Every structure is written in structure tokens, then in C-alpha cells.
């Protein structure tokens, strides 16, 4: 992902979330040299992932596929790329948060080996106030990665 991709990334973000990230947040991630990856179908951006790494851990901060491209395996593909990059960076643990209401994402993460390790109360903004997040983790053990 580069700054030139942000218009399309922001479009997908806005279609996907009630409380989308801003251009400034994405720009900060790029400037902090987080792993910011776009997913292309042909020459069209259809998804993206953002992951930070440090102190032996990786943290998926945002992962999204365009609503018209969902249920086609793109989310699984993108997550596998993030797992592979976390392993390449020699991290031991990959973390993420997910809304407790997002059962489709939870099932996807579990199918890739993520396990629930905690709950972050009132983590996400919601139209009814705040929503809890599950904290999920994948231990990055060579030869066992999805």
C-alpha cells in the first residue's frame, strides 16, 4: 500500500465499517512503516491489511475486503499473507481484535488457527455506544502455520 492507494482503500473502508479509519490513520501506519498490503484483482484494489510488528509480536490492526468481493476466499487469502509476513519477520505471536458481533470473521480466524485469549470491554464504537472485542492470537510455530 502506498499513499496513492488511499482513495480506493478509504472507499472500501467506508463501505465496510460504520466507524471507518481516516486517511490520517492510514497515513500514520504507512509513515510508521507498518506492514500495509493491498489485495488486487487484476489492477483493481479489492482489499487490504495493516499489521504492526515489534517485540516478537505482530498485531493485525485492520483487514478488509470490498463488500462485493466477499465470500470468495479473498479474506482467507489476505489473512494467510499477513500470517506469512509475520512469520517472515520472525514474530512468535500474531494478535488481533474482532467485534464480538462479527461471527463470520471469528469463524474465519478460528479456521486459520486463532484462539480467543481475552476480552476487551467497550473496545469498539457502535451505534448503541460501545461493543466488546475478542482478543485472538495465533502462535507462530514453524511448520504448523495455515
BELWOHU-V482376 format. One record per backbone hydrogen bond with DSSP energy under -0.5 kcal/mol. NH is the residue of the N-H (numbers start at 1). CO is the residue of the C=O. Records with the same first field share a line. If there is no record, write none. Layout:
NH: CO  CO
This chain:
5: 2
6: 3
9: 5
10: 6
11: 7
12: 8
13: 9
14: 10
15: 11
16: 12
17: 13
20: 17
26: 22
27: 23
28: 24
29: 25
30: 26
31: 27
32: 28
33: 30
34: 29
35: 51
36: 34
37: 35  49
39: 47
41: 44
43: 41
44: 41
46: 39
47: 39
48: 64
49: 37
50: 62
51: 35
52: 59
54: 57
57: 54
58: 93
59: 52
60: 95
61: 50  59
62: 50
64: 48
66: 46
69: 66
70: 67
72: 69
77: 73
78: 74
79: 75
80: 76
81: 77
82: 78
83: 79
84: 80
85: 81
86: 82
87: 83
88: 84
89: 85
90: 87
91: 86
92: 56
93: 56
94: 138
95: 58
96: 136
97: 60
98: 134
100: 132
102: 99
103: 101
106: 102
107: 103
108: 104
109: 105
110: 106
111: 107
112: 108  109
113: 110
114: 109
115: 137
117: 135
118: 135
120: 133
121: 119
123: 120  131
124: 131
126: 129
129: 126
130: 128
131: 124
133: 120
134: 98
135: 118
136: 96  134
137: 115
138: 94
140: 92
141: 139
142: 140
144: 141
